[in-house]
Amino acid sequence: DYSYTVTGWITANAGEECVTDAIASQVVMMYVPDSDKEGDNVYVITETGEEYIIDFSSMVPKPVNVKTIAFIPYPSEAKTFTGKDTLYYD
């Protein structure tokens, strides 16, 4: 069993830090699984199901070897609080 905290959704724009060609121009869902005990990682999954881990020390997305979550579209009840493309589930 896995548990996740979904942080939000954002459009990954080319040229931004942590955005590679593989995820550019896609909506990504950001999350942190409860199994991550390091405390300095964020995980992203694209609309097409590609899953990556981003370590804050390197800021380079690396593919996740074992897929554990499916992309969830923007929740209809999500509210925009900050950031031009960032939605937070309330």
Phi, psi and omega in degrees: 000140178235150176231145184225149168251112178279122183275319181166183179234143180208152173274123180279113183262133178305141178092347178277154178302140179076000182259117177262169178302328183295331182246355182301141177069011177253152170282131177240146175259126180260140180203167173227117179287148178300336181287345180279111183258357182287326177080004179230033179232151167229146180250146175227147173229135182274168176301333181270004175091008176280129186246135182226153171247137177241115177274127184296340179284326180259332182059030180243121177294131177238137180302142175273129184286324182247112181288129184231356185214153176253150177297134177247124179297165176313130175292141182296334180266010178294148180239143178273127178245308181217160177078140186292332181236013185264127176243140178242133179279130183247000000 
